[in-house]
Amino acid sequence: MIYIKLCITATILLTIRARTWQLGMNLNPADGHIMDYLTGWADDVSIGTHEHALTNDYKDRETWNLPVSYIAIVRNQGGVADAVKVFKFTEENRSMLSRFQDMNPGRQIVTEGGPIQESIASNAQNMADDPIFSIGGDLAFNWAYSDNGCRIALTGGHLSSAHINDDNTHGLGNHFACNPLTGVENDEVWAHEISNIQDCSLIAPCYTVQFQGTDHGSGHHLVSARTLR
């Protein structure tokens, strides 16, 4: 198991008209706070502080309640971006809070036609493991399957069937032991924040599911992987 000190964070920016962007959320998978499937996404609360908004887990309650039509997901390290994807929602002018509260049945494909803008710095490293930038497709929200959930995944990766317990959909905000339709936890040891893209099906079986950083539970096949930097 590899423990890391620094980690690229995943930053979510939101806007109505793709002009003035506002910070909605930041995920740092090595800050000691686990933003799994059940934490923050569907709760009407703020998380973290403005002072550490780009270095630790952070969610801005006011921005999360605004009606938005575009989303940008940014990879950054210490506030310096090295990759970005911008998508337009198929359902415009709807808040992120309402989108993530829409868990039953969940499994929504919320964009169409892939990113409308994409940029990756020439010096960006370890892109092959990145759950957002190593694959294509559209954004999938609230991906519920059996007793698992993933808040944000891409359709270019593996999207598990609704009743298949394979622990094999990977993205942002994950849990392997919950009721993803109601947001109730079954066992906290299977919570995890950012999963590397991989094919590691529990059915295979595969028992080395890799995650970026150390913000995950103590489940026996959850493995801290290298920093994506």
N, C-alpha and C positions, 0 to 999 in steps of 0.2 A: 504494500500500500504506500503510495507516494503522497506525502503531505506538502502543500504548497504555501508560499508566503504571499505572493502577489498573484492577482488574477484579473484578467480582463472582465469587465462588467458588461452586462446587457442593459442598454438604456432604451426606454420607450418614450418617444416624443409624439405628441398628438396635435392635430389642428383641424379646423373646419374647412378652410379654403386653401391649404397647402402654402400659406404665406408666413404667418407668425406661428412658430412652433412653441409648444409648452411641454415642460418635463412632466410626464405622468408617473413614471416608475423607473427605478434603477435596481438591478440585481447584481450583487456581488456574492458569488458562491463560496467565499472564504472569509466572511466577516463574523461568523459565529451565530448568525440568525438565518433560519431556514424558511425561505419563501416557497413553500411547497404548494401543492394544489389547493390546500385548505386555508392558507394564510394570506390574507390581504386582498386577493384578487376580487372576491365577491363581497367584501366587507366595506361598509361606509365609514372608513377610518383612514387617518394618516399614519404612515410608518416612517420612522427615522427623522432626521433633522435636515434643514436647508444647508447647514454648514457641511454636512457629509453626504450631500445628495448624489454626488457622482463617485463616491468611494465606497459607500455602504448600501445595504438594502434601503430603499426609499420609495414611498408612494405619496403623491400629493392628492389629498382628498378632494380639493376643489376642482383640480383638473380632471380627476377621474369621474366627476359628475357632469362635466361639460359635454354637450352634443358634439361629436367629432365625425369627420368623414375620411380622414387620412391618418395613417400610423407610420412612423419611422422607427425601425429597430436598429440601434447603433451599437457596435462593439467599441468599447473605449477602455483605455488603461490610464488611470490618473487624470481623467478628463480629456485625453487626446484620442480622438476617434481614428480607427483604422479601417472600418467597414460600415456601410449603411445600406439598408433596403427600405424603400418607401412603397407602401401599398395604399390603394383606395378601397374603402369598404364598399361592398355591394349594397348594404343598407346604410344610407347616409344619416348624418345628424342624430346619432344615438350615442349615449354615454358608454364609456368603458365599464362602469359599474353595472349597468343594465345588461351589457353583453355577457359579462362573466357571471352574473346572477342567473342567466338563462341556461341552467345546467341540466334540466330535464326536458327532453332527452339529451341535450347537449349535442356534440358531434357536428358543429356547424363549420362549413367552409365559408369564410366571411369575406374573401376577396375573389377576384376573377381576373384571369389573364396574367398572373404573376406580378412581380414588382413593377411599378411604373418608373422607378429609378433605382439604380444599384451602383455602388462604387466601393472598390476595395483598394486600399493603399498598396503600393508596390512592395513595401517592406512588411506587410502583414504576414504573420507566421502561423503555422499549425492550423490552417484553414480546413484541412481534411476532416477534423473531428467536430467542427462547429455545427450545432444543430440548426442554425439559421442560414449560414453562409456557405456551407459545403453542399447544399442541395437546392433544387429549384422548387417551383410550384407556388401554390397559394397558401394563405394562412388558415389553419384549422384551430378553432377555439373549443375549449371544454371537451376535449376528446375523451369520452367515457368509454371504458371497455372492462367488462366484468367488475372486479373491485379495484380498478386502477383509474387514474385520471391524469391528463396532461393539459395544462392551460393553453399553451401555444406550441403548435407543431407545424411543419410544412408538409404539404401533400406530396412533395417529391420524396419524402421519407416513408417509413412503414407506418401506416395507420391501421391499428389492430381492429378486427371485427368486434362488434358490440359485446358478444358473449364469450370471447376468447381471452383466457387469462394467460397471456404470454409475456407480460412485462416488457413489451418490445416497441412501444411508441415513445419516442424520445424528443424532448424539447425543453421548454421553460415551465416551471411550476408543476412538479410531478409528485405522485404518490402511488405506491403499490399495494396499499391496504386501507381502502376507504370506500364509502358509498359516494361515487362521483356525481350522482344525481341529486343528492341532498347536501353534500359537503360535510358528512359526518365521518370522523376518523375511526378506524378499527384498531390500528396499531401504529403508534408514532415512529417505530423503528424503520418504517419503509418510506418516510418522507424524504424528498430530495428536491433540490432547487433547479440546477441546470444539468441535463444529461447530455453526454457526448453522443453524436450520431453513431450508430452501430447496429449490427444485427446480432442480438444476443437474446434469443427467445427462451423463455422458461420451459417451453415444450420440448426444445431440442435434445437435452436440456443444456442451457448455458448459465453458469453461476458466477460470472464476473462482469456485471453491468457497471460500466465506467461513467463517472460523473466528473464534471469540472469542479475542482475545489473540494472543500471538506464539509460543506453545508449539506449534510444528509444524515439520516438516521444510522443506526448500528446494525441494520439487517445484514445477514451473513453473506449475501452476494453483492453488496454495494461497495464499489471500489473507487477511492479517490484517484483521479487520473492527473495527467500533466496539465500545467497552465497553458491556456491557449494564448500565447504571446510570442 
